[in-house]
Amino acid sequence: MNKKKTKGIFITGTDTGVGKTIVAAGIAAAMKKRGINVGVMKPVHTGCKIRKGKLIPEDSLLLASAALSDDPIEIITPYMFREPVAPYVAAIENKVAIDIDTIIDSFNELCKRHDFVIVEGIGGVLVPVARDFYIADLIKILRIPVIIVTRPDLGTINHTLLTINLLKNKLIPINGIVICNGKKGNSNPAVKTCQKTIESLTDIRVIATIPFTHNLKERLLPGNLNLPHPFLKLADTLFDISS
């Protein structure tokens, strides 16, 4: 794919809103703190805000900020839509055809520019990007391993196992699971039991648990690299980049 061997990771989730952007940005910021040349990508961003008539992909901008990236936003996110729906649906509503080759070309360009590339997905692995083409198919084409982000809540075991089974059926390597707690004071029993249960039912390890952190997004902005410890440890676990 590239003459330069690039290490990458795809951050997928068991659902939308489980913390994929936070985890991807946290890993990027941690790698940047280690002095690693890291690039970021979110191939399709739906639900963009509009300011002065221009689409604003907030998740992509957070990723770029965390990585201190100066890559053009059009490479980081080739497709942007206002509607908060699946990419396939958004493309139809805007009479746009999402070209998978365009996404691959952007990924390859990022691989040329960086030693590591972190790609954040959209929702879960069966979110449609185009007709008969899903996020799992995109991961397969990019040929990079996956981190599954899930939440400690009711339904987590079911959603996580479904995600794992689909990825295994497509022979996509899974590097681990990250449990991201987005609720303050979450007392749901699943918080205490989901890690042990998921690990006992699968051969996939939970490699990090991200606790609820107030104003976490702001802590990942440029120049503020006093990161929560789990992200530094997570980056070291994934890429063996500890100094």
C-alpha positions in Angstrom: 0.0 0.0 0.0 2.8 2.4 0.9 6.6 2.0 0.6 6.8 3.4 4.1 5.5 1.0 6.6 2.9 2.9 8.7 1.4 1.6 11.9 -2.2 2.4 12.3 -5.3 1.6 14.4 -9.0 1.9 13.7 -11.2 3.1 16.6 -14.6 1.5 16.2 -17.5 1.4 18.7 -20.3 -0.8 19.8 -22.7 2.1 19.0 -22.7 5.8 18.5 -21.9 8.1 21.4 -19.7 5.5 23.2 -16.6 7.6 23.3 -14.8 6.8 20.1 -13.7 10.4 19.5 -12.4 10.8 23.1 -10.4 7.6 22.9 -9.0 8.4 19.4 -8.1 11.9 20.5 -6.6 10.7 23.8 -4.4 8.2 22.0 -3.3 10.8 19.5 -2.5 13.3 22.2 -0.6 10.7 24.3 1.5 9.7 21.2 2.2 13.4 20.4 3.4 13.8 24.0 5.8 10.9 23.4 7.2 12.8 20.4 5.6 10.5 17.9 4.6 11.7 14.4 0.9 10.8 14.5 -1.8 11.5 12.0 -5.6 11.3 12.5 -8.5 10.6 10.3 -12.3 10.4 10.4 -13.3 9.4 6.9 -16.9 10.5 7.1 -18.4 13.0 9.5 -22.2 13.4 9.7 -24.0 15.7 12.1 -21.6 18.6 11.3 -22.4 22.1 12.6 -22.8 25.0 10.2 -21.0 28.3 10.8 -21.2 31.1 8.3 -22.4 28.6 5.7 -19.5 26.2 6.2 -19.7 22.7 7.6 -17.7 22.2 10.8 -16.7 18.6 11.6 -16.2 19.0 15.4 -15.0 15.5 16.0 -12.4 15.8 13.3 -11.2 19.1 14.6 -10.8 17.7 18.1 -8.7 14.8 16.6 -6.5 17.3 14.7 -6.1 19.5 17.8 -5.1 16.5 20.0 -2.5 15.4 17.4 -1.4 19.0 16.7 -2.0 18.2 13.1 -1.7 20.7 10.3 -3.1 18.3 7.7 -5.9 19.8 5.5 -9.3 18.9 6.9 -10.3 17.6 3.5 -7.7 14.8 3.9 -8.6 14.1 7.5 -12.3 14.0 6.7 -13.0 13.6 2.9 -16.8 13.6 3.4 -18.8 15.9 5.6 -22.6 16.1 6.0 -25.0 18.2 8.1 -27.5 15.5 8.7 -26.9 13.4 11.9 -27.6 10.1 10.1 -25.6 7.2 8.7 -23.2 8.2 5.9 -25.1 6.3 3.2 -28.3 8.1 4.2 -26.6 11.5 4.3 -25.1 10.9 0.9 -28.4 10.1 -0.6 -30.1 13.2 0.9 -27.3 15.4 -0.5 -27.2 13.6 -3.8 -23.6 12.7 -3.3 -21.9 9.4 -4.0 -19.3 8.4 -1.4 -16.2 7.2 -3.3 -14.3 4.6 -1.3 -11.2 5.2 -3.4 -11.2 8.8 -2.3 -11.2 7.7 1.4 -8.4 5.2 0.6 -6.4 7.9 -1.2 -6.7 10.2 1.8 -5.6 7.4 4.2 -2.6 6.7 2.0 -1.6 10.3 1.9 -1.8 10.4 5.7 0.4 7.3 5.9 3.0 9.1 3.8 3.0 12.1 6.1 3.0 10.2 9.5 4.5 7.2 11.3 1.2 6.3 12.9 -2.3 7.0 11.7 -5.4 6.8 14.0 -8.7 6.4 12.2 -12.0 7.0 13.9 -15.0 5.2 12.5 -18.7 6.3 12.4 -21.0 4.5 14.9 -20.6 0.8 14.9 -19.2 -1.7 12.4 -22.4 -2.2 10.4 -23.0 1.5 9.8 -23.5 1.8 6.0 -21.0 4.0 4.2 -22.4 3.2 0.7 -24.8 0.6 -0.7 -23.6 -2.8 0.4 -20.5 -1.3 2.0 -20.2 -1.0 5.7 -17.6 0.3 8.2 -16.3 -3.2 8.7 -15.6 -3.4 5.0 -13.7 -0.1 5.2 -11.6 -1.5 8.0 -10.8 -4.6 6.0 -9.6 -2.5 3.0 -7.4 -0.3 5.2 -5.8 -3.4 6.6 -5.3 -2.1 10.1 -6.3 -3.6 13.4 -9.2 -2.5 15.5 -9.8 -1.1 19.0 -13.5 -1.6 20.1 -14.8 1.2 22.4 -17.8 0.3 24.5 -19.6 1.9 27.5 -20.2 0.3 30.9 -23.9 0.1 30.8 -26.8 -2.3 30.2 -26.6 -3.8 26.8 -22.8 -3.5 26.7 -22.2 -7.3 26.7 -24.6 -7.9 23.9 -23.3 -5.0 21.7 -19.7 -5.9 22.4 -20.0 -9.6 21.5 -22.0 -8.8 18.3 -19.2 -6.4 17.3 -16.5 -8.9 18.1 -18.2 -11.7 16.2 -18.7 -9.7 13.0 -15.0 -8.5 13.0 -13.8 -12.1 13.6 -16.0 -13.3 10.7 -14.3 -10.8 8.5 -10.8 -11.8 9.8 -10.2 -8.3 11.1 -7.6 -8.3 14.0 -8.8 -6.9 17.2 -6.1 -5.3 19.5 -8.4 -4.9 22.5 -11.4 -3.3 24.0 -11.6 0.1 25.8 -14.4 0.8 28.2 -15.2 4.5 28.2 -17.4 5.8 31.1 -19.1 9.0 29.9 -21.4 9.3 32.9 -20.6 11.1 36.1 -21.4 9.1 39.2 -22.5 6.0 37.1 -23.6 3.5 39.7 -25.0 0.9 37.2 -23.9 -2.6 38.3 -22.6 -3.1 34.7 -19.8 -0.6 35.5 -18.3 -3.1 38.0 -19.0 -6.3 36.1 -18.8 -5.7 32.3 -15.0 -6.0 32.0 -14.7 -9.3 33.8 -17.7 -10.7 31.9 -16.6 -9.6 28.5 -13.1 -11.0 29.0 -14.5 -14.3 30.3 -16.8 -14.7 27.3 -14.3 -13.8 24.7 -10.5 -14.0 24.1 -10.3 -10.2 23.7 -8.7 -8.3 26.5 -10.0 -5.0 28.0 -6.8 -2.9 27.6 -8.1 0.3 29.2 -10.9 1.7 31.2 -11.4 5.5 30.8 -13.1 7.0 33.9 -15.4 9.9 33.6 -13.3 13.1 33.5 -14.8 16.6 33.7 -14.0 18.8 30.6 -12.0 16.0 29.1 -12.2 17.4 25.6 -10.7 20.7 26.7 -7.8 18.8 28.3 -7.0 17.4 24.9 -6.5 20.8 23.2 -3.1 21.9 21.9 -0.6 22.8 24.6 -2.5 21.1 27.4 -0.8 17.7 27.5 -1.4 16.9 31.2 -3.4 13.9 30.0 -5.3 11.4 32.1 -2.9 8.6 32.8 -5.0 5.9 31.0 -4.4 7.4 27.6 -0.6 7.4 28.1 -0.7 3.8 29.2 -3.1 2.9 26.4 -0.8 4.4 23.8 2.2 2.6 25.2 0.2 -0.7 25.2 -0.8 -0.3 21.6 2.4 0.9 20.0 5.3 0.2 22.4 6.4 3.8 22.3 7.1 4.4 26.0 10.1 6.6 26.6 
